[in-house]
């Protein structure tokens, strides 16, 4: 009986050591995979940062109808026109997505002027225009007549006396126009 008890204790000890070794292998694999993906992102120039992308054509661009858009190369739903929208022509005129997404290096927008029926499209090159620290910032855009305007919204409140910039919903925040290029930016 003592021998059986001793053998079972030895077996439990061996099993726990084997399990710990397996867990160590799993953890090492996860860490290695994370390192590889991080290095791949650095090498490819891709930055995945917690920030947001959104627009509201109904409020901010009431004289325009959005026909198509794409924020960079992200595959996150909401950063590009959905297949459903493309196939049915039912395109959301208001959208907002946030989280860990690829920082876009361009913004493509296609729209129709509701008054004239004229169709426009523009691609804003965002490379070297977005701040390096995009953490918790918002990329948004609107249309004024035939011009695309792209903005970065910060979490900072703008100074008293400083004019509002960008969409009305962000009028109390510091908003930087990054496209089109102006004397200020």
N, C-alpha and C positions, 0 to 999 in steps of 0.2 A: 504494500500500500504506500509506503514511504517512497519507494522507487517510482510508482505511478505518479504520485504527487510531484516529485522532483522532476520527472520527465515532462509533465504538463507545464510546470513553471518554466522550464528551459524552452519548451516549444513556444509559449506565450512571449517570452523574452525575444526569441529569434524572430517571431512574427512581427513584434513591435519594431524591431530594428529594421526588418525588411520593409515595413510600411513607411517608416521614417525615411529610408533610402529612396523609396518610390516617390514620396512627397517632395524630397529634395530634387529629384530628377524633374518632376513636373514644374516646380518653382524655377529651376534653372532654365527649362525650356521656355517658360513664359517670359522670363527676364531677357533671354537671348532674342526671342521674337520681338519684344518691345524695343530692344536696342537696335535690331536690324531695321524695323519700321521707322524708328526715329532717325537713324542714319540715312535711310532712303529719302525721308522727307527733307533732311538737310541737304543732301546731295542734289535732289531734284529741284530745290528751291521752294517746295511746297511748305506753306506755313499753316498749320491747323491751330486755330486760336478760338477761344470762347468769345464770340461776338455775334452780332445780329445783322440781318439784311431784311429790308422791308420797304413797302411803298403803299400809298393809298391814293389811287387815281380819282376815286369818287370825291374826295375832299380837296386834294392838292392839285389835281389836273382835270377839273371838271369839263373842260372843252376838248379833252382828248380821250381816245379809247385805246387801251393797251392791246396790242396784237401779239407780241412776242417779247421775251426777255431771257437773259442768262447772265448770272453773276459768276464769272470765272468758270473754273472747271469742276466745281463741287458737284457731287452727285446727291447732295442732301435735297430732299423734296422741298420745294419752295424757292430754291435758288435758280430755277429754270421753269419754263412752261411745261406743264405735265403733258403726257401723251393724250390723256383724256381731253384736255383743253385744246390741244392741237387738232385732234380728230373731230371734235364736236363744234369747235369754234366758241365754246363757252369758256371764256378766259376770265379768271378772277381779276377784278380790278383793284383788289386790296389783298395784301399778303404780308406776312411777317414770320420769320423763322430765326431762331437763335440757338446757340449751343456751340459745340466744338465743330466748326466748319472751316473749310479751306478758305483762306483769305484770297479773294478774287483779284486777278491781275487785269481784268477787263469787265465792263458791263455793256452788254448789248441790249438795246431797246428798239422795238418797232411799234409805232403808234399811228393812229388816224386822227386827223383834226376833224372833230364832229361838225364844225360849221362849213368847212370847204370840201370835206371828203378826201383831202390830200393825205397820202401815206408817207411817213418819214421813218427813217431808221438811222441809228447812230451807235457807234461803238466807242465808249470812253476807255482810253488806255489808263488803267489805274496803277500800273507799275511805277514805283517811285513817287506816287502821289498820296497813297494811303500812309498814315503814320506807321512807324515801325511797331509801336505798341498799340495793337488793335484790341487788346483785352477789354471786354465789356463796352465796346463802342458799337455804333450802329451805322451801317451804310444804307443810305436811302436815296431816292431820286424823285424828281417830278418833271413835268413838261410845262414850259411857258411858250405858247404859240408853236414855233417850229424848233425850239431849242431844248435839249436835254440838259438838266442840271443834276449833278451828283454831289452828295454831301456826306460828311462824317459827323455824327453826333457824339459828343462826349458826355460824361456824367457831371461835368462842371456846369454850374449856373453861370450865365454870362453877366458881365458887369452892368451896373445901373448905367443907363444912358447909351449903352452899346445897342445898335440896331438889331432887331430880330433877323434871323437868317434861316432859310430853308423852310420846310413844312411847318405849318402853324402849331402842330401838336408838340413840337420841340422848341417853341419860341422862348422859353426861359433858360434853355441850355446853350452852351457854347457849341455852335455849329459851324463847321468849316466847309466852304465850297471848294471841291477838288476838281470839278469839271463844269463848265468850260474854264479854261485857264483865264484868270483875270489878273489885274495888276496887284490885287491883294494877296492872291495865292500863288 
